[in-house]
Amino acid sequence: MLSPAKKENILLRSDTDLTRGYPWSNLLAVHILGSKLSPPKPLRGAIERRRLIEVIEEADEANLVLLVAPAGYGKTTAAQQILDRQQSGVKAWYHLDASDTNLERFMTYLIEALRGVLPKFTRDLAGININQLTEDVCFAVERYRGPQAYLVLDNWECVDHISDIASIPPLLVRSGQGKISVVIASRVSPSFKFRREQARGNILLLDSTQLAFSLSECQEVLRLRLGRDIEDEAVVRFWKETSGWCVSAGLLPTKPPQSGLPDLAHGKLSPKHIGVLCDHFMEEVYETLSPDLAGFLCETSLFEVITVERCAAVISAPEKVEGFLDELGRSAVPHIVLERQSGYRLHALVRQIFRSHLEETTEPERFAALCRTTANRYLTEGLTFEAISLFMELGEYERALDLMDTRWTEVYGQHGWTQVKTWLEAFPADYHNRTAFIKTYSNVLNVSGDNKGAIAFLRDKLSPDRFADDPESFGSLWANYWWSRINTEWGPHYDSVKKDHDALTAVARGFSPTMLGIFQNTLGMAAHLELHLEEAIAHVRKAAELIEEPYPRLRIVADQNLALYLHLRGESVDALNLLNQARDDCRRLSLQSQISKLHMLEASIHLDMGYYREALSDIHHCITAMREFGTYSLQLDAYVDRFRGLALWYLGDRTEGLRLLKSARETARQFSVLTGMEVELLDEYYSLLSDNPISAVGDQEIPARVQRSVCHLIFLALEATKSYRGQDLAGLKQRATAICDVAMRCEMPQWVATGSFFLAMSLTGREERKRQADLLETGLSHLRRAGWRSYPMANDEITAFVLAKATSFGIDSALIEVLLSGGSEIDLTPAFRSELKDTNLPEEARIRLWEAASRLAVRGLVVPFKEAAGNMPPEKLPAMDKYREFLSQCGLPPLRIEMLGGFSVTAGGRTVQFNRSASRLLFQNLLVVYPRKMHEEELIESVWPETDPNKGRASLRTAIKDLRKALDPYAVQRGPSYIVYVDRHYGLELPAKSRVDHLDFASLIGECLRKQTTTTIAVKDRIAGLRRALEIYRGPLLPMLPYESFVIERREEYQVLYQKGTMLLAQLLIADKSLEDATAAVEKAMVYDRLWTDGVRLLLQIHSAQGEILKAMRVYRNYEKRLQDELGLPADADIRDYFNEIVKTPVS
């Protein structure tokens, strides 16, 4: 070793002295090859690795850059671009190979490469003390004062195992003290220690994860090499299939002719392309492996993940497994280490190459034996799907089919039905009539929703003789067949199913009790759809008795069906008790898949009974269970919006209720022909009640043979309502009679009530009053016995008629007024006025009406009251005095006003109709500024701009008068009013319990935003509060007035608040790992503003976190296109940069 003094003496010598300072005995001339010291020629079609260069430039303290990855990850290209990036300084390149393991040779080339740093070092190093030379080189580097020097050591893996050589790069970097930067490109991780310096930021490591192509780089190289743009979806699939392996894109032909384009339509690699990759891999990697390791990787390539246990089960020398895996970890084979599984995963394409090589070089019998051993290992680990894949490849269809049949639940639960269907369709024709094939294929058709396909497939196969030795399989197919028919075809089915069942059980023997229970459940379903409720109840009770203990889910399904059938027969309280017990059983037995269905059935029952808030709570619990347990199904989806829409409708939110009903139509139609028709009929019915009639279903679309179904009853109620509104009493009577006939035959007391009410409305003669009274009392009694406080197809006109008429007839008031306990508001004034106008009405009936009017707060009877006051018998005085007292004390009914996304006003259950557009606009002005009052001149300027002042004041007085009448047609003289006038200012005085949606929204969202920094509030509570606030926002404020100045500022204010609330909710949901909910919240907000940049950014963030890069690309492309089309502007720079960062991220 040289002392510091001697080093200083060396530096003081002349250059010639320095070169003469070594003994030159044993002369060994090293011939310098210039190609080893020159960077390779740039690849044609190579892209600039800007992402990598930016990472390196940001790590400005790192003077040693390690590019470590297997072959084909673009290390050499990246190193070359790093060198080319330097505008000045000394640039050196050293391409290593196996011959450079000789230390003298390595140092000769190293000194020659660093000639710009070591200009006076001799080229002849024969006989020199290499350790001394190394020290002198480092010393000279330490004293280097020239421009920055850059050295690339390419193919470092060739020399890394030589310890004397492996220690040199860190010495050079330390000696250079920032004046020399070294880039090492290696297929293996360097043997010198670098982790501590890496942590300090002095060394930068880029491995295969960072070196792999990002999505944007993959897209760029494909465009360059193919000479055309590729669809985003194809690029994403190509990127995922290749895992960003650079060589997979780099070996594509450059601008091939159209006929020679690779098959990238679906992002797939063509066989020719895979062949090119295989040749490259064999040359660059395979030949560098030891024969034993290469054979080991071929034999274990049948496994997707290589572990010690798996390998030991298939190779002939299991004791060598750990050594092979250790060697794999240090090899140039592209792979990743799986910490959790304690194993390795080869790159998918590399695994495919090893596997192909195994098949080509191994005897067929040996290859088949390896596949069977691997499949059996998969089976011991419970990986049935992977085992079936191998058996299918071997053509061992018998074994594959047996696994699909006996482990259907496991296979379907792991991977769904798509691949199973693909496998089955690949079976030879002689398997198609086998029992296991028929069972499995029918299961696939059922779970995929292809009911028509299931019917066609099973129709000619359901013969007991075919399954004489396997009655259980036949029973399963029989149930599948009838399930598909019942949900696809119009009925009737029950007689056919029963006849088929009786014939089946008479001929076939050997069915287990559970299978017989499944038959009974199927019979019950067919019976209930045709309203044979007594038979349906008997069938499911029998099913519950037959189903054996090992099948608790089937027993709960039977109880669930029994609850539904009891409810339809009016035994709703018993049905709810049964569902509560079933839900407790589900929790006790961990049968989470059934809980959401039980909640949905409870919602249906509560909704029919008139417990609307309870129904909404049930729906919320159903949705929560679906999210928590992953129990989504098309059946549940078909009912969620339907039931929520109906509950909201009856609670007064009719706009949202109708919207949800309309959105439920498509999913309901997909699920079942009857369910789809029911929802379409309900949509038409409630649209009619909203005075916005539509024609969703024509009479001819309801088959005449469906005379016993809930769908038919809904249709009759719709037609009866149309007849009533059209004053077609004959038509009303006909439809009402039909409802009563079906309901009484089927023992459905709630529908008897609906039919009775409709029929009573059709009777108008004095001689029919007794019949009317009997009908009303019959209907009300049925409802009270069943515990209902509503009736099927309830509407305000029917309810008001029933209340007024039943009161007139003297029916028990407690029985009548239960119809008002559901929480919905009803305007009773027209019905009471109609009754009081009847000149033939007995005085006792009038007294009952006046007493009920006071009790039920019927305000609009001032005119009848004045007419009756002049001719008042003594017995009538107390009732009239009570009503007079009520009028003197009663206040205005609360208003429900919707201004977000539309405009509607209801008062006490009555929809407010504005006869003049000026009155409506005047009211909207006052609502926007509420509670502030507006000067009359301000109102005139807003509603009648550029109008003569005198004429404007006259118009204002007229509009105010009309507005007062519209809001309260039952107003009394000098009584309270919604409109107040003080000191030439008009304003609103809204009663307590009035609801104005934009005010409620502003209050709730403001409170949520103020609490966002409060740490004492639980995250779940904050999420719930934001959801409540955001649900109020149904769209922009008064969207029908896009250019009115009094609206614009407030509209924008609310939109900003809504977006802030959505952002906060999405961030909380993201933090809570509820990414799907976060996506839904942002997408809902984007409906109101497609160019909302923060929303676009949130969606990009969520999709990126989910690994859904293609969805992120679509979001950005749509945003970019819409911005250009609508405003002619480029994408926001921040959004563009954020998107580019996402697509730059390498595939994981």
MIKELUM-515358 format. One record per residue (C-alpha): residue in three letters; x, y, z negated. Coordinates in steps of 0.05 Angstrom, whole numbers, plus 5000, padded with zeros to 4 digits. Example, Ala and Ser with C-alpha at 12.3 -4.5 7.8 and 13.67 -1.06 7.14 Angstrom:
BEGIN
ALA524649104844/SER527349794857/
***
This chain:
BEGIN
MET500050005000/LEU502550705016/SER503351194960/PRO500351904968/ALA507452184975/LYS509151705031/LYS502451875066/GLU504352605062/ASN511252455090/ILE508052085149/LEU503752685164/LEU509753145162/ARG513252755215/SER512652905289/ASP507852525332/THR513552105360/ASP515751925290/LEU508751695274/THR508551235334/ARG515450965317/GLY513650825245/TYR511950085255/PRO516349475269/TRP514849215339/SER517348505332/ASN513347915362/LEU510548355416/LEU503248185431/ALA500348605487/VAL492848705484/HIS489848855551/ILE484549395541/LEU478049275579/GLY474849955593/SER467749645597/LYS468149475523/LEU469350205505/SER463950495550/PRO456450535536/PRO452350095582/LYS448850395641/PRO442050665620/LEU436350195634/ARG431650405690/GLY424850535662/ALA427250605590/ILE423651115548/GLU426851615500/ARG426251365428/ARG424552055402/ARG421351775339/LEU427751425319/ILE432152015336/GLU427752465293/VAL428451985234/ILE435951985242/GLU436452735248/GLU432252825186/ALA437152385147/ASP442652895158/GLU446552635097/ALA447251935126/ASN453751835164/LEU452651085172/VAL446550865212/LEU444850125213/LEU440449875270/VAL438849165247/ALA433948735285/PRO433748095326/ALA434848095400/GLY430348505444/TYR428749075396/GLY432549605436/LYS438349705388/THR443449835443/THR438750315480/ALA437250685415/ALA444750735398/GLN446150995468/GLN440751525462/ILE443351725393/LEU450251835425/ASP447452195485/ARG443552655439/GLN449952965413/GLN451553575455/SER458953625434/GLY464153265394/VAL468052615402/LYS463852025426/ALA466351315419/TRP463350645438/TYR465749945421/HIS461949355449/LEU463848745408/ASP463848015427/ALA466347355399/SER473547495419/ASP473848095373/THR474147655310/ASN481747705317/LEU483548275270/GLU489348545312/ARG484948555374/PHE479348895335/MET484049435309/THR487049545378/TYR480249675408/LEU477950085348/ILE483950545353/GLU483050605428/ALA475650765419/LEU477551305368/ARG483051595413/GLY479652275406/VAL480652235331/LEU487251855331/PRO490652125394/LYS497851925376/PHE496751215352/THR500450705394/ARG496650205437/ASP501549655420/LEU500349365351/ALA503948705356/GLY507148495290/ILE504449075250/ASN502048965178/ILE494549005191/ASN492749205119/GLN497649775122/LEU495049965191/THR487949985166/GLU489950425108/ASP493850885155/VAL487950945203/CYS483351135146/PHE488451635121/ALA489051945190/VAL481451975194/GLU481252315127/ARG485952865153/TYR481952945217/ARG479853665228/GLY477153635299/PRO469853665323/GLN464753175296/ALA466152465319/TYR460951925333/LEU462551175337/VAL457750625359/LEU459549905341/ASP454949485384/ASN453648735373/TRP456548775303/GLU453848085286/CYS459747795327/VAL464848015275/ASP460948125211/HIS462947445183/ILE470347655183/SER471047985116/ASP477148405134/ILE473448695194/ALA466748765157/SER469749235106/ILE472449735157/PRO466150145176/PRO464650375104/LEU472050565096/LEU471850975160/VAL465551345137/ARG468251495068/SER474951715097/GLY471552165148/GLN468052565094/GLY462452745141/LYS466752855202/ILE465552155230/SER458651845239/VAL458251095252/VAL452350735284/ILE452249975277/ALA447649565321/SER447048855294/ARG442448255298/VAL444048075226/SER444448505164/PRO451648725151/SER455348335098/PHE458348945065/LYS454449255007/PHE450449855027/ARG444049864985/ARG446750354933/GLU449150844986/GLN442550745023/ALA438750944961/ARG443051574956/GLY441451755027/ASN448551645053/ILE446651045095/LEU440350985138/LEU437550295154/LEU432750195212/ASP430349485217/SER425649115265/THR419549455234/GLN422150145253/LEU425549935318/ALA419249595346/PHE415350005395/SER409950445366/LEU403350455403/SER404951105439/GLU411850835459/CYS408650195485/GLN403750605525/GLU409351035554/VAL413750445575/LEU407850085607/ARG406150705647/LEU413450795669/ARG414550075689/LEU407849935722/GLY407150615755/ARG400050715731/ASP395850865670/ILE393250285629/GLU386650295592/ASP387450455517/GLU384249805497/ALA388949395539/VAL394949765512/VAL392849655440/ARG391748905452/PHE398448845488/TRP401849215431/LYS398748775378/GLU400148125416/THR407448305425/SER408048625356/GLY411749195389/TRP417548745411/CYS421049205459/VAL423548685507/SER416548435521/ALA414949095555/GLY422049225579/LEU422048595621/LEU415848775660/PRO417248875734/THR418249615752/LYS412549885795/PRO410649205825/PRO405949155885/GLN398549145867/SER398148395879/GLY403848275830/LEU401248675771/PRO401548305704/ASP394848105675/LEU393848695628/ALA386348755637/HIS385348495567/GLY392348655540/LYS394647935553/LEU401447715578/SER401447325643/PRO404746635647/LYS409946925693/HIS411647475643/ILE412046965587/GLY416846565630/VAL421347165638/LEU421247295563/CYS422846565551/ASP428946585596/HIS431347215562/PHE430446915493/MET433946265511/GLU439946645538/GLU440347185484/VAL438346805421/TYR437146065428/GLU444145915454/THR447146275394/LEU443645805344/SER446645175317/PRO443444555348/ASP440644335281/LEU437345015267/ALA434445045338/GLY431544345330/PHE428744525261/LEU425245155289/CYS422344755347/GLU419444225302/THR416444725252/SER413845205306/LEU407144865300/PHE406245235235/GLU404345965237/VAL407946075170/ILE414145665153/THR414745465080/VAL419144955044/GLU413244505029/ARG410544505100/CYS417244385132/ALA418843815084/ALA412343475107/VAL414243455181/ILE421743415190/SER425842775182/ALA430943085133/PRO426843465082/GLU432943575037/LYS435744045090/VAL429744515092/GLU432245045045/GLY438945075081/PHE435445165148/LEU430945715121/ASP436946075092/GLU440446025160/LEU434146285194/GLY434246895148/ARG441247055173/SER439846895246/ALA437947345305/VAL431147005312/PRO425547525307/HIS421847385242/ILE419047695180/VAL419747475108/LEU413147365070/GLU414447494997/ARG407647264972/GLN407746615011/SER415146494999/GLY416046355073/TYR417646615141/ARG413346805201/LEU416646785269/HIS414747315319/ALA408547045355/LEU411847025424/VAL418246705395/ARG414046175361/GLN410546055428/ILE417445975462/PHE419945485410/ARG413445095415/SER413745065491/HIS421044835487/LEU419044295437/GLU413544035483/GLU418144035544/THR424043685510/THR420343195465/GLU417142525483/PRO409542595487/GLU408542085431/ARG413442455385/PHE410143125401/ALA403242845386/ALA405742555321/LEU408543225299/CYS401943565316/ARG398043055275/THR402743125216/THR402143875219/ALA394543835224/ASN394243375164/ARG398543855125/TYR393744415143/LEU387943985118/THR391243865051/GLU391744625044/GLY384344715063/LEU386045045130/THR380944665171/PHE380645175227/GLU388145105242/ALA387744345239/ILE382044335289/SER386044785336/LEU391644265338/PHE386943685349/MET383644055406/GLU390444175438/LEU391943435433/GLY385243265464/GLU383342875401/TYR376143105406/GLU373442565359/ARG377542825301/ALA376243555317/LEU368743435323/ASP368543055257/LEU371843645222/MET367144155254/ASP361243735232/THR363243535161/ARG366644205144/TRP361944675182/THR360945145123/GLU368445215113/VAL369945325187/TYR364345825197/GLY366046185133/GLN373346275152/HIS372946475224/GLY365646555247/TRP362346195304/THR365746485367/GLN371846025369/VAL367645415350/LYS363045545409/THR369145605455/TRP371844945429/LEU365144585438/GLU364344835509/ALA371144535525/PHE368943835504/PRO368243305558/ALA361043185580/ASP360742485548/TYR361042815479/HIS355043265490/ASN349942745468/ARG353542545405/THR350142705340/ALA355843115310/PHE356343535374/ILE348943675376/LYS348843875303/THR354844325307/TYR352744655372/SER345744795346/ASN348745095283/VAL353045555326/LEU346945775367/ASN342945915304/VAL348146335268/SER349746715331/GLY342446915338/ASP341546555404/ASN334846265385/LYS332646175457/GLY339045795472/ALA337845355411/ILE330845185433/ALA333145005504/PHE338944585477/LEU334844195425/ARG328244115462/ASP329943455496/LYS334543195441/LEU329743145382/SER328242405387/PRO328241975324/ASP330941395364/ARG337141785382/PHE338541885308/ALA335941225281/ASP342341115241/ASP342941835218/PRO336242115195/GLU339542675156/SER342542965219/PHE335942915255/GLY332543285198/SER337543845201/LEU336643915276/TRP329043905269/ALA329244485219/ASN334044875264/TYR329444775324/TRP323145015290/TRP326745595256/SER328845835325/ARG321845755354/ILE318346105297/ASN322946705303/THR322846745378/GLU316046555404/TRP309146815390/GLY305046315349/PRO301145945329/HIS306445445305/TYR303945155240/ASP299544605269/SER305144415317/VAL310344395262/LYS305843995216/LYS303943495270/ASP311343415288/HIS313243345215/ASP307942815201/ALA310042415262/LEU317342475242/THR316542245170/ALA311941675192/VAL317041395241/ALA323741565210/ARG326141305143/GLY332041465099/PHE331242215090/SER334042465024/PRO329442844977/THR333343484992/MET332243395067/LEU324843285055/GLY324943925014/ILE328044295074/PHE322244025117/GLN317244305067/ASN320644985067/THR320245005143/LEU312844815140/GLY311645365088/MET314945885132/ALA310745695192/ALA304345685150/HIS305646375118/LEU306846715185/GLU299846505206/LEU297146685137/HIS295545975115/LEU297746205047/GLU294745635006/GLU298445125049/ALA304845545048/ILE304845574972/ALA303644824968/HIS309444685015/VAL314545104978/ARG312444834911/LYS313444134938/ALA320244354966/ALA322444604897/GLU320643934868/LEU324343534922/ILE330843924927/GLU336143584884/GLU340543904830/PRO346943954872/TYR343344454918/PRO341345044873/ARG341545544931/LEU336045154967/ARG331845144904/ILE332545904897/VAL330545994971/ALA324345584956/ASP322746034895/GLN324046654938/ASN319146414991/LEU314046234937/ALA314446944909/LEU313047234978/TYR307046784990/LEU304146934921/HIS304847674934/LEU301147625000/ARG295547284963/GLY295147854912/GLU298947514856/SER304348054858/VAL305948094783/ASP307247344782/ALA311547414844/LEU315847954811/ASN316847524749/LEU318946944793/LEU324047384829/ASN326947634763/GLN327946914741/ALA331146734809/ARG335847324804/ASP338047104734/ASP339246404762/CYS343546694818/ARG347947064769/ARG348546454724/LEU350346004782/SER354646524819/LEU350146504880/GLN351547224901/SER349447094973/GLN342147074951/ILE341947684906/SER341248204962/LYS335447804992/LEU331847784925/HIS332648544917/MET329848654987/LEU323748224972/GLU322548604907/ALA322849254948/SER317548984995/ILE312948794937/HIS313849454900/LEU312649834964/ASP306049474979/MET303749574907/GLY304950324910/TYR311150344866/TYR315250744915/ARG320850984869/GLU321950274845/ALA322250044917/LEU327750554932/SER331650304872/ASP330949584896/ILE333549784965/HIS339550124933/HIS341149494893/CYS340449074957/ILE345349514995/THR350249504936/ALA349948744933/MET351048695008/ARG357349125003/GLU359848784940/PHE358848064962/GLY359348145038/THR352447855049/TYR350348275108/SER345347945155/LEU341148165213/GLN334947985172/LEU336648465116/ASP338749005165/ALA332048935198/TYR328449115134/VAL332849645099/ASP330950245141/ARG323750015147/PHE322549975072/ARG326550615057/GLY322650985110/LEU315950775083/ALA317850935010/LEU320251635029/TRP314051755071/TYR309451635012/LEU313852044966/GLY312852645012/ASP319352625053/ARG315652475117/THR320752725167/GLU326152275141/GLY321251705131/LEU319351725205/ARG326551775227/LEU328451145188/LEU322450765216/LYS324650935287/SER331850715272/ALA329250045246/ARG325949855311/GLU331949575348/THR334749125292/ALA327748875276/ARG326648685349/GLN333248315350/PHE331447915288/SER324447675305/VAL319047805356/LEU313847885301/THR318148325257/GLY319948765316/MET312648845335/GLU310849025263/VAL315849585260/GLU313649865328/LEU306449865304/LEU308450205239/ASP312350735277/GLU306250885320/TYR301650895259/TYR305751385217/SER307251825277/LEU299651875287/LEU298852075214/SER304152615225/ASP300052905282/ASN305452705330/PRO302252105364/ILE306451625406/SER304551005444/ALA309450475421/VAL305249855432/GLY299449725478/ASP293549265462/GLN295748785516/GLU302448675483/ILE299348315424/PRO297747605447/ALA290547425434/ARG292646775400/VAL296147155343/GLN289647275306/ARG292447065238/SER298547475222/VAL300548095185/CYS302648385252/HIS295448315277/LEU292648635213/ILE297349235222/PHE295049295294/LEU287649295273/ALA289049835220/LEU292450265272/GLU286650195320/ALA281650335264/THR285250985247/LYS285151195320/SER277651055322/TYR276451455258/ARG280352045283/GLY276852005350/GLN270051965314/ASP268851285347/LEU264950985289/ALA262950365329/GLY270250215344/LEU272050355271/LYS266749875247/GLN269049335295/ARG276349375274/ALA274649435199/THR270248815204/ALA275848435237/ILE280648625181/CYS275748395128/ASP274447735163/VAL281847565169/ALA283447805099/MET277747415066/ARG279246775105/CYS286546825085/GLU285147035013/MET289047695017/PRO285448154969/GLN289648774984/TRP287748735058/VAL280548615037/ALA281149295003/THR283749635066/GLY278349315109/SER272949505059/PHE275250235058/PHE275350275133/LEU268549945137/ALA265650435086/MET268251015128/SER264350745188/LEU257650765151/THR254351455153/GLY246851345145/ARG243151485080/GLU240450775080/GLU247650515080/ARG249750855016/LYS248750214975/ARG253049825025/GLN258350375022/ALA258450354946/ASP259149594945/LEU264849614995/LEU268650144956/GLU267749784890/THR269849124921/GLY276249424948/LEU278049804885/SER276649194841/HIS281248764884/LEU286849264875/ARG286049334800/ARG285948574790/ALA292348514831/GLY295749074793/TRP296449494856/ARG295850254859/SER295750294934/TYR293349864992/PRO296249645059/MET296750205111/ALA294650725060/ASN293751435085/ASP291252085055/GLU284752105094/ILE282551425070/THR284751544999/ALA281252214994/PHE274851915024/VAL275051334974/LEU276151794915/ALA270552274934/LYS265551744954/ALA266951284895/THR266351874848/SER259652054880/PHE257251334871/GLY259251324798/ILE264550784804/ASP269050754743/SER273851344746/ALA279650944717/LEU278750454775/ILE278551024826/GLU284251454802/VAL289350894801/LEU290351074874/LEU293351734853/SER298551424806/GLY303551244860/GLY306851924861/SER304352164928/GLU300552824934/ILE293752824968/ASP289353414988/LEU282453214962/THR278853854980/PRO276053655049/ALA273253005023/PHE269953334962/ARG267153895006/SER264153385053/GLU260753024996/LEU258053664964/LYS255153895031/ASP250553295032/THR243653585018/ASN240952894999/LEU246252794946/PRO243052634878/GLU244453134822/GLU247952604780/ALA252852504837/ARG254053254843/ILE255453304768/ARG260552724774/LEU263953074833/TRP264553734795/GLU267253384734/ALA272353004777/ALA274153644814/SER276253964748/ARG279953334725/LEU283553224792/ALA285053974803/VAL281154034869/ARG282054784881/GLY278454904947/LEU271254864924/VAL270055614911/VAL264855684966/PRO260755064945/PHE261355304873/LYS258455994889/GLU252855674929/ALA251155204872/ALA251755724817/GLY245356084838/ASN241055454832/MET243955094772/PRO239654624730/PRO241254604655/GLU244253904658/LYS249154154709/LEU251754754668/PRO257254394629/ALA260554114692/MET260154784728/ASP262755164667/LYS268554674664/TYR270254784737/ARG269655544728/GLU274655494671/PHE279155074715/LEU279055594770/SER280856144721/GLN286855764696/CYS289355364754/GLY295755574789/LEU298155484859/PRO300254774879/PRO307854694888/LEU310554744958/ARG315254244991/ILE319254595045/GLU324154275092/MET328654745132/LEU334954315143/GLY334353955210/GLY327254185222/PHE321554585191/SER315654325153/VAL311454575094/THR306654175051/ALA302454434994/GLY298953954947/GLY299253394998/ARG296653845054/THR301053985114/VAL301254745126/GLN299354935197/PHE301455625222/ASN296655925272/ARG301256495291/SER308656425309/ALA309757115277/SER307056865211/ARG311756265212/LEU317756705230/LEU315857185174/PHE315556615124/GLN322356345148/ASN325457035137/LEU322857045065/LEU325256335053/VAL332356465077/VAL333357055029/TYR329356754971/PRO329156964914/ARG330857654942/LYS325058074969/MET325258425036/HIS323259145052/GLU317559175101/GLU321859565151/GLU327059015147/LEU321758495162/ILE318958905220/GLU325958975250/SER327158225244/VAL320457975270/TRP318258535317/PRO324758875339/GLU324159485384/THR316759565367/ASP313360225352/PRO313560335276/ASN305960415269/LYS304659805312/GLY309959415274/ARG306659575206/ALA299859355234/SER302858705260/LEU306258585192/ARG299658675154/THR296158195202/ALA301757675197/ILE301857715121/LYS294357605118/ASP294957005165/LEU300856735126/ARG297156765060/LYS291256395090/ALA295855855121/LEU299455735055/ASP293255735013/PRO286655665051/TYR283255554983/ALA285456204952/VAL280656574907/GLN279757324909/ARG284757684865/GLY287757004848/PRO295056814850/SER298756824917/TYR305256554944/ILE306557244976/VAL307757844931/TYR308358584950/VAL312159064904/ASP314459754923/ARG314059634998/HIS317958974990/TYR315158295006/GLY317557664972/LEU315756954952/GLU313556704884/LEU314155944886/PRO310755534831/ALA314655084786/LYS316454404817/SER316654714886/ARG322254414928/VAL326054804981/ASP331254345011/HIS336554855030/LEU336355144959/ASP336754454927/PHE342554274973/ALA346454914958/SER345454824883/LEU347454084880/ILE353354124927/GLY355954744892/GLU355654384826/CYS359353784855/LEU364854224885/ARG365654594819/LYS366653934782/GLN371853654830/THR377553854785/THR374253584723/THR377752944700/THR372552754647/ILE367352554699/ALA367951834724/VAL369451734798/LYS363051324808/ASP358851894778/ARG362252404823/ILE360951964884/ALA353651874863/GLY352752624854/LEU355752784922/ARG351352264955/ARG345152574925/ALA347153264948/LEU349153055018/GLU342852645029/ILE338853295026/TYR342553565087/ARG338753305148/GLY341653795198/PRO343054545210/LEU338555065177/LEU332555205222/PRO335554905285/MET329655145327/LEU332155865316/PRO339255825343/TYR340056565357/GLU336156905301/SER340957355264/PHE337757255196/VAL339356505200/ILE346256465231/GLU350456665172/ARG346756225122/ARG346755635171/GLU354355675178/GLU355155735103/TYR351155095092/GLN354854725146/VAL361454905113/LEU358854675046/TYR356454025076/GLN363153895108/LYS366854055044/GLY362353575006/THR363353045059/MET370853125056/LEU370853064981/LEU366352444983/ALA370552115037/GLN376952244997/LEU373851944934/LEU371451334974/ILE378251245006/ALA381551264938/ASP376350754915/LYS378150304974/SER371050385003/LEU373550535073/GLU367150325109/ASP362950785066/ALA367851345078/THR367351225153/ALA359751245150/ALA359751895111/VAL364452245159/GLU360951975221/LYS354352235195/ALA357352925186/MET360352895256/VAL353352825285/TYR352053545266/ASP358753805290/ARG362453375340/LEU368453845340/TRP369453855265/THR377053795261/ASP377453585188/GLY372453035204/VAL376552795263/ARG382752785219/LEU379052385165/LEU376651875215/LEU383751805243/GLN386351715172/ILE381151175155/HIS381850785220/SER389450815213/ALA388950545142/GLN384549975167/GLY389349815223/GLU383949995274/ILE388550375320/LEU383950295380/LYS378250625342/ALA382951195323/MET384751285396/ARG377451315416/VAL375951825363/TYR381552275387/ARG380052175461/ASN372752355450/TYR374552965409/GLU379653195461/LYS374853105519/ARG368953435484/LEU373254035464/GLN375554115536/ASP368654005566/GLU364854455518/LEU369855015503/GLY375354925554/LEU380454875498/PRO386154385484/ALA386053955421/ASP387954285356/ALA395554245347/ASP395153955277/ILE390153415299/ARG394453255360/ASP400753195318/TYR397152765266/PHE394552305320/ASN401452255351/GLU404252065283/ILE399151505278/VAL400651215347/LYS408151285334/THR407550825274/PRO410450135292/VAL405949535287/SER406349195219/
***
